[in-house]
Amino acid sequence: MDRRDFLKRTGAAALTASAIAAADRARAADRAAALANPVAAPAILGARRRLRLVSNSPDTVSGPGDAIRRFCARVHAATDGRWTIDVAADARDGLEAVMLGEADLYVASETAHAAMHPALAYFGGLPIRDGLGAQELAAWITVAGGQQLWDDLAAEFNVKAMLMGHTGTCGLFMRQPRANGFAMTRLRIAADGLSRDVLAALGAEPLTIAGDHRLEALAAGHLDGAEAPDASAATVMAYARVSHHAIVPGLVASGAGIAIGMRRSFWDGLSNSEQILVQALSSEAYALAVADLGVEAAALRAHSALGATAVTAGFAGNGNGASGEIDAAQRAALWRVGADIVAAVAAFDGHARRIAESYALFRALRRESISGAGRQPPPIA
């Protein structure tokens, strides 16, 4: 994939420049407000805070909506009621709302923010075969340098973000059975981030539709397909009821991390103990989300959940799907689509190159660790 074509199609360069300019204005406004009220400017241990969190995840009994509610309750309890977080449903980009000071927090996968800067997708999930599983993603971010790179990039948008959840391995649900599971020409399909670039390369018309509206549009026939936003049992069953064909795993084959983000100028004003508390609670939320995945993943495998929906081995599969088989050459071509898109992202700018290098090194070390796990250690002389 030609980098110039990628940038032209996504408009990423122009949007990133305008977003950074908007973030600079928001930072200046925060500094001006702090100077106007110097008593409130320093971090005050134990201060009462009422925060607004925006999310486009539906408030469901499982999945991201439940995780958000649980996180807010834990923050309230851990601060002895000093912090209260009000959750607002907002179909707009949560990062943008936080960046501009219209909200204090957002919860979303960074894959949805690739239009702000394509390299943000590394901290959510990369397409096809280039993603990391939930445990691996956390390892790269928390102990292998990913968080510092994330902080450096997010700071450009006046944001501090960290992991607090995971979508699990999602499926791409189609209204009509496909003779070839990957025939996408002229189909209207809802997806986020780099998944849109995969669809465009396959000839589809990618659309961005958030939250419950995606499922509604699929059920009404306004869409030919949609990638489920998460792999919770409730979501999978809802999508299965309005579709006849599922490609599992979907466009982001390893699933995507879910971030909690806040204004960087707000984060910097917190006391050390408050920052540590937020980090600890977000880590706890991520651990609980990953534990939930073991239960929720059964929804994608269970015939009772998918009903009559035919299932094709997905975009990173091995070609052993139940229907819509493609041959090895077709699958290799599909894999090249994902690799070309990731290569274009990695060449976007200096931030992207540094992130890509760290990510690639981590994956290489992981492969070496796995391949060497069964070797016997050398004898001791």
C-alpha positions, -999 to 999 in steps of 0.1 A, spaced: 0 0 0 14 34 -10 17 57 20 5 87 0 -27 68 -10 -32 58 27 -29 94 39 -51 108 11 -78 83 18 -79 87 56 -71 125 57 -50 116 87 -23 142 82 -47 172 80 -69 159 109 -39 153 131 -26 188 126 -60 204 133 -65 182 164 -31 191 178 -39 228 173 -72 223 191 -54 205 220 -30 234 223 -59 258 227 -75 236 254 -42 233 273 -38 271 272 -74 275 285 -66 251 314 -34 270 323 -53 303 322 -80 289 345 -53 276 369 -36 310 370 -69 327 376 -76 305 406 -42 298 422 -57 283 453 -72 255 433 -43 251 410 -21 228 432 -32 192 437 -53 190 468 -52 156 485 -87 145 493 -104 171 471 -140 163 461 -144 159 423 -174 153 401 -162 141 367 -179 136 334 -170 104 315 -181 100 279 -186 66 262 -203 52 232 -207 17 247 -242 7 256 -250 2 293 -254 -36 292 -251 -63 318 -218 -76 302 -190 -62 281 -176 -27 282 -207 -10 295 -207 -32 326 -169 -27 330 -174 11 329 -200 11 356 -179 -12 377 -149 10 373 -168 42 383 -181 24 414 -146 13 424 -133 49 421 -162 62 442 -155 35 469 -117 39 468 -119 76 474 -145 72 502 -170 90 480 -148 120 472 -149 113 435 -181 108 416 -180 99 379 -211 106 358 -213 85 326 -227 102 295 -235 83 263 -219 102 235 -217 91 199 -189 116 192 -152 108 195 -145 106 232 -109 116 228 -119 148 211 -144 157 238 -117 152 265 -90 170 245 -112 200 241 -122 201 278 -159 191 271 -154 160 293 -130 148 319 -127 111 309 -134 89 280 -136 51 276 -131 37 241 -107 16 221 -79 36 206 -86 18 173 -116 43 170 -91 72 172 -70 63 142 -83 93 123 -67 115 150 -34 97 146 -31 63 129 -5 50 154 -30 52 182 -43 19 168 -12 2 182 -26 7 217 -60 -7 207 -55 -35 181 -39 -39 147 -58 -56 119 -56 -92 105 -24 -110 119 -5 -80 134 -25 -77 167 -15 -88 201 -38 -108 224 -51 -93 256 -22 -105 279 5 -97 253 -9 -62 247 -8 -55 284 27 -68 287 40 -46 259 23 -15 273 30 -19 310 65 -35 311 81 -32 276 79 5 270 46 9 253 30 32 280 57 58 276 53 58 238 15 61 243 20 90 268 43 108 243 18 105 215 -14 112 235 2 143 251 1 159 216 -37 158 221 -37 169 257 -46 133 268 -33 107 292 -46 72 285 -41 37 299 -56 3 295 -88 -6 314 -105 -33 293 -105 -55 263 -131 -63 236 -121 -99 232 -121 -116 198 -150 -100 178 -167 -112 147 -178 -95 115 -215 -101 110 -231 -101 76 -268 -99 67 -266 -124 39 -247 -156 35 -215 -153 14 -205 -178 -13 -170 -165 -5 -168 -153 30 -143 -125 21 -162 -112 -10 -167 -75 1 -171 -56 -32 -195 -27 -29 -208 -39 5 -217 -12 32 -199 -24 63 -196 -5 97 -162 -7 113 -136 15 131 -101 27 126 -77 6 105 -105 -19 99 -120 6 75 -88 6 55 -89 -32 53 -125 -31 40 -117 -4 15 -88 -25 2 -112 -54 -3 -136 -32 -23 -162 -25 5 -177 8 15 -166 13 51 -188 33 74 -183 47 109 -214 41 130 -211 41 168 -228 22 196 -263 8 194 -269 26 161 -246 1 143 -268 -29 154 -300 -10 145 -287 -1 111 -277 -37 104 -311 -50 116 -329 -24 94 -310 -34 63 -291 -1 60 -258 -21 63 -246 -52 47 -224 -60 76 -209 -47 108 -181 -57 131 -194 -63 166 -178 -37 191 -171 -64 217 -173 -102 222 -196 -102 252 -224 -128 252 -251 -101 250 -235 -84 220 -228 -116 201 -263 -129 205 -278 -95 194 -257 -95 162 -264 -131 155 -301 -125 156 -299 -101 127 -273 -118 106 -268 -150 86 -231 -151 84 -203 -144 108 -166 -142 101 -147 -151 133 -123 -136 142 -131 -103 125 -111 -75 111 -91 -69 143 -84 -106 148 -69 -104 183 -95 -80 197 -87 -46 209 -77 -30 242 -101 -4 257 -86 27 271 -96 51 298 -83 86 289 -84 119 306 -72 155 299 -34 155 304 -37 189 321 -62 174 346 -39 143 351 -9 165 358 -29 184 384 -36 153 405 -15 144 435 9 115 433 -14 93 454 -44 102 431 -24 92 400 -13 59 416 -49 52 426 -63 58 391 -35 36 376 -42 8 401 -79 9 395 -75 9 357 -51 -21 360 -76 -39 382 -104 -32 357 -82 -46 329 -74 -78 349 -112 -83 355 -120 -77 319 -94 -102 307 -108 -127 332 -143 -121 318 -130 -129 283 -126 -165 293 -163 -167 300 -175 -144 272 -154 -161 244 -177 -191 246 -204 -170 231 -186 -169 197 -181 -207 198 -215 -218 210 -240 -229 184 -269 -218 207 -255 -182 206 -249 -180 169 -281 -199 160 -284 -205 123 -255 -181 115 -229 -197 93 -193 -192 105 -162 -187 84 -127 -190 99 -118 -154 101 -93 -129 87 -63 -144 106 -77 -180 104 -60 -211 90 -86 -218 63 -106 -244 82 -138 -225 84 -172 -241 83 -183 -222 52 -170 -198 26 -136 -214 22 -109 -196 4 -77 -211 -9 -42 -205 4 -33 -179 -22 -64 -158 -14 -57 -159 23 -20 -149 17 -33 -119 -3 -56 -110 25 -28 -111 50 -7 -88 28 -35 -63 29 -32 -61 66 6 -60 65 6 -32 40 -18 -11 61 3 -15 92 35 -6 72 18 26 61 9 35 97 44 27 109 58 52 83 34 80 92 57 102 114 84 100 141 59 89 168 46 61 146 81 49 137 92 47 174 60 29 184 63 5 155 99 -3 163 90 -10 200 60 -31 190 80 -51 164 108 -58 189 83 -70 215 67 -94 190 101 -107 179 112 -113 215 79 -130 222 82 -153 192 118 -162 203 106 -169 238 79 -192 225 101 -210 201 128 -215 227 104 -226 255 109 -263 247 147 -262 244 169 -278 270 193 -255 287 230 -260 279 249 -283 303 268 -267 331 305 -273 327 
